[in-house]
């Protein structure tokens, strides 16, 4: 597709874990799981759920049905904390899942150690979705502060994707202009150009593609491809010169799964994400798979990019959240001045 820049980095594939034991499930009646997820995963989990249901039935004879809940990642985490009975959470960032531990002990502190790749079975990144033909000639992050460019992005207070957007823009500016102070000035200028802050990524996608708001939409890579498929005559997208390696994590919600007796199935549901069958589905839906085989298969549509990690640039999610996203943090300072 025209306007895309394809720069170089590598995604590391980790080995697949040992298969689960179905003994507990064999003794159970049909079971229903609730997967509480973030906005742009609807299509991915529709196909994945069907594959897992078939797989589990063939292995154990047990019938499973899976319900989905989608919304802004931060809001979804809050819903679980407030009592939404999620057996598993598949959210946009580790900080949102950490909140399940720190607000009620729904999961253990070391939850990321329970599955490979820090419990992130796929990755993604942030791209710039523009109007067909890129009439504003938007090429990189610094084009977002031009006075003639109107920006669409979700609210970092409720959306995990929005936090990835914010941090990607911040690190670009810090590297280009040399300091956090300059980065804050830059990001404020970006948000000065934001015309609407939806609560989640899918809402922002609707604002841009269906309501024709804004000139550029800061988007998950997979969401950009979905927009291209649905609105190919209206949208295009650009890979910026630098972006962030987004690692959406997954976890069993221990307190719910143990009380409901669904732990065996819930654990298997997440482990299946790392199988080759599931990794192929992940690549098919424009997420970046961990397995080398799936990476190779989808290399053309998911090019190698110049990416940095949250740990490298911000010292991890705890620190990034405390600096940027808590009440009174830099995002509030920036947006309060609009």
C-alpha positions in Angstrom: 0.0 0.0 0.0 1.3 3.4 -0.9 2.6 5.7 1.9 3.9 3.0 4.1 7.4 3.0 5.5 8.8 -0.3 6.4 11.7 0.0 8.8 13.6 -2.7 10.7 13.3 -4.4 14.0 12.7 -8.0 15.1 9.9 -9.6 17.1 11.3 -12.5 19.2 9.4 -15.8 19.2 9.4 -17.9 22.3 9.0 -21.6 22.5 5.6 -23.1 23.0 4.8 -24.5 26.5 3.8 -28.0 27.4 0.2 -29.0 26.7 -2.4 -28.8 29.5 -4.0 -31.6 31.4 -7.7 -32.1 30.8 -8.4 -34.3 33.9 -10.3 -31.6 35.8 -12.4 -30.7 32.8 -13.5 -34.3 32.2 -15.4 -34.3 35.5 -17.3 -31.1 34.8 -20.5 -30.3 33.1 -20.6 -27.9 30.1 -19.0 -24.6 31.1 -19.2 -21.0 30.0 -16.2 -18.6 30.0 -16.3 -14.8 29.9 -13.4 -13.2 28.2 -13.2 -9.5 29.1 -11.1 -7.9 26.4 -10.3 -4.5 24.9 -11.9 -2.8 21.9 -10.2 -4.1 18.6 -10.1 -7.8 19.5 -13.7 -8.7 18.5 -12.9 -10.2 15.2 -9.8 -12.0 16.5 -11.6 -13.7 19.3 -14.6 -14.6 17.3 -12.5 -16.9 15.2 -10.2 -18.0 18.0 -13.1 -19.0 20.3 -14.5 -21.3 17.6 -11.1 -23.0 17.2 -10.7 -23.4 20.9 -14.2 -24.8 21.4 -13.5 -27.4 18.7 -10.1 -28.2 20.2 -11.3 -28.6 23.7 -14.3 -30.8 22.8 -12.0 -33.1 20.8 -9.5 -33.4 23.7 -11.9 -33.7 26.6 -15.5 -34.2 25.3 -16.6 -31.2 27.3 -18.8 -28.5 25.8 -17.6 -24.9 26.3 -19.2 -21.7 25.3 -17.4 -18.4 25.4 -18.9 -14.9 25.9 -17.0 -11.7 25.1 -17.0 -8.3 26.6 -15.2 -5.4 24.8 -14.5 -1.8 25.6 -11.6 0.5 26.5 -9.0 -1.5 28.3 -8.8 0.7 31.4 -12.6 0.7 31.7 -12.7 -3.1 31.2 -10.2 -3.6 34.1 -12.4 -1.3 36.3 -15.4 -3.4 35.4 -13.7 -6.6 36.6 -12.6 -4.8 39.8 -16.2 -3.7 40.3 -17.5 -7.2 40.0 -17.8 -8.2 36.3 -17.2 -12.0 36.5 -14.4 -12.4 34.0 -12.8 -15.9 33.9 -10.0 -14.4 31.7 -8.9 -10.9 30.9 -7.2 -10.2 27.6 -6.4 -6.5 27.9 -4.4 -3.9 26.0 -1.5 -3.4 28.5 0.0 -4.9 31.5 -0.8 -1.9 33.7 -4.5 -2.6 33.3 -4.0 -6.2 34.4 -1.7 -5.1 37.3 -4.7 -3.2 38.6 -6.6 -6.4 39.1 -3.9 -7.4 41.6 -3.6 -4.0 43.4 -7.4 -3.4 43.6 -8.8 -6.5 45.3 -6.2 -9.2 44.7 -8.1 -10.8 41.8 -4.8 -12.2 40.5 -1.4 -12.8 42.0 1.3 -10.2 41.7 3.5 -12.4 39.5 0.7 -13.1 36.9 3.0 -12.3 34.0 5.3 -15.2 34.8 2.5 -17.8 34.2 2.6 -17.8 30.4 5.4 -17.3 27.8 6.5 -13.9 26.6 5.3 -12.2 29.8 1.9 -13.6 29.2 1.6 -11.7 25.9 0.9 -14.2 23.1 0.9 -11.5 20.4 2.1 -8.0 19.9 1.1 -5.0 17.9 2.1 -1.4 17.3 0.7 2.1 16.6 0.3 3.5 13.1 -1.2 6.6 11.5 -4.4 6.1 9.6 -5.1 8.8 7.0 -7.6 9.6 4.3 -7.3 7.9 1.0 -4.3 9.3 -0.9 -3.0 11.0 2.2 -4.1 14.5 1.1 -2.5 16.2 4.1 0.8 14.4 3.4 1.1 13.0 6.9 4.4 11.0 7.2 5.4 11.0 10.8 4.5 12.0 14.4 5.7 15.6 13.9 3.0 16.2 11.2 0.4 15.8 14.0 1.2 19.2 15.5 0.6 21.1 12.2 -2.3 23.6 12.5 -4.0 22.1 9.5 -4.1 18.5 10.9 -7.0 17.3 13.1 -6.3 14.2 15.2 -8.5 11.3 16.4 -7.3 9.2 19.4 -9.1 7.6 22.3 -8.8 8.9 25.9 -5.8 7.5 27.8 -7.9 7.5 31.0 -10.1 4.7 29.6 -8.3 3.2 26.7 -5.1 1.1 26.7 -4.5 1.8 23.0 -4.6 5.5 23.8 -1.8 5.1 26.3 0.3 3.3 23.7 -0.5 6.2 21.3 0.5 8.8 23.9 3.8 7.1 24.8 4.8 6.5 21.2 4.4 10.2 20.4 6.2 11.2 23.7 9.2 9.0 22.9 9.4 10.2 19.3 9.6 13.8 20.5 12.0 13.1 23.3 14.4 11.5 20.9 14.0 14.2 18.3 14.0 17.3 20.6 16.2 16.0 23.4 14.2 16.2 26.7 11.1 15.2 28.5 10.1 18.9 28.8 10.3 19.2 25.0 8.3 15.9 24.7 5.6 17.3 26.9 5.3 20.4 24.8 5.1 18.3 21.7 2.4 16.0 23.1 0.4 18.9 24.3 0.4 20.3 20.7 -0.8 16.9 19.5 -3.7 16.9 21.9 -4.5 20.5 21.0 -5.3 19.1 17.6 -7.5 16.3 18.9 -11.1 16.8 17.9 -12.7 14.1 20.0 -11.6 11.7 22.7 -13.6 8.5 22.5 -13.5 6.1 25.4 -12.0 3.2 23.3 -10.2 2.4 20.1 -13.2 1.1 18.3 -15.1 4.3 19.1 -12.3 6.4 17.6 -12.2 4.1 14.6 -15.9 4.8 14.1 -15.4 8.6 14.5 -12.7 8.6 11.9 -14.0 6.1 9.3 -17.8 6.4 9.5 -18.3 9.9 10.9 -15.5 11.4 8.8 -14.0 13.3 11.7 -10.3 14.3 11.7 -7.4 13.9 9.2 -5.5 11.2 11.0 -6.4 8.4 13.4 -3.8 7.0 15.9 -4.6 3.4 15.6 -3.6 -0.1 16.5 -2.0 -1.8 13.5 -4.6 -4.5 13.3 -7.4 -1.9 13.5 -5.8 0.0 10.5 -5.9 -3.2 8.4 -9.6 -3.8 9.4 -10.4 -0.2 8.3 -8.6 -0.8 5.0 -10.7 -3.9 4.4 -14.0 -2.2 5.2 -13.3 1.3 3.9 -10.5 0.7 1.4 -11.7 3.6 -0.8 -11.6 6.0 2.1 -8.5 5.3 4.2 -4.8 4.5 3.9 -2.2 4.2 6.6 1.4 5.2 7.3 4.0 3.5 9.4 5.8 6.3 11.4 9.6 6.4 11.6 9.4 5.2 15.2 6.7 3.4 17.2 6.2 1.4 20.3 6.1 -2.4 20.7 2.7 -3.0 22.2 2.4 -6.2 24.1 -1.3 -6.9 25.0 -1.3 -9.4 27.9 -3.7 -12.1 29.1 -4.5 -13.7 32.4 -6.9 -16.0 34.2 -8.9 -14.0 36.8 -8.1 -16.3 39.7 -10.7 -15.3 42.2 -13.5 -15.7 39.6 -12.2 -18.8 37.9 -11.6 -20.6 41.3 -15.0 -19.7 42.6 -16.8 -20.7 39.5 -14.7 -23.9 39.0 -13.5 -22.8 35.5 -9.8 -22.6 36.1 -8.8 -25.7 34.1 -10.7 -24.5 31.0 -9.7 -20.9 31.5 -6.1 -21.8 31.7 -6.3 -24.0 28.7 -8.1 -21.2 26.8 -5.1 -18.9 27.3 -2.5 -21.6 26.7 -4.1 -22.4 23.4 -3.2 -18.9 22.2 0.4 -20.0 21.9 -0.3 -23.0 19.6 0.5 -22.8 16.0 -3.2 -23.0 15.1 -3.9 -20.0 17.2 -0.8 -18.1 16.2 -1.9 -18.5 12.6 -5.3 -17.0 13.5 -3.5 -14.1 15.3 -1.5 -13.3 12.2 -4.6 -13.6 10.0 -6.3 -10.9 12.1 -3.2 -8.6 11.7 -1.8 -9.0 15.2 1.9 -9.9 15.3 2.3 -13.6 16.3 5.1 -14.9 18.5 5.8 -18.1 16.7 8.4 -17.9 14.0 6.4 -20.0 11.6 3.4 -17.6 11.8 5.8 -14.6 11.6 7.2 -15.9 8.4 3.8 -16.6 6.9 2.6 -13.0 7.6 5.8 -11.1 7.1 4.6 -9.4 4.0 1.6 -7.8 5.7 3.4 -7.2 9.0 6.7 -5.7 8.1 9.7 -5.3 10.4 9.6 -1.9 12.1 11.7 0.4 14.2 10.1 -0.2 17.6 11.0 0.6 21.2 9.6 -1.1 24.4 7.8 0.4 27.4 10.7 -0.9 29.6 13.4 0.7 27.5 11.8 4.1 27.2 9.7 4.5 30.4 10.9 2.0 32.9 7.8 -0.2 32.7 4.1 0.3 33.1 4.2 1.1 36.8 6.5 4.1 36.3 4.8 5.2 33.1 1.4 5.1 34.8 2.6 7.1 37.8 4.2 9.8 35.7 1.7 10.1 32.9 -1.7 8.7 33.7 -2.6 9.0 37.4 -4.8 11.9 38.4 -2.7 15.0 38.1 -0.1 13.3 35.9 1.3 14.7 32.7 -1.7 13.8 30.6 -4.0 15.7 33.0 -1.6 18.6 33.0 -1.6 18.6 29.2 -5.3 18.2 28.6 -6.4 20.5 31.3 -4.7 23.3 29.4 -6.7 22.8 26.2 
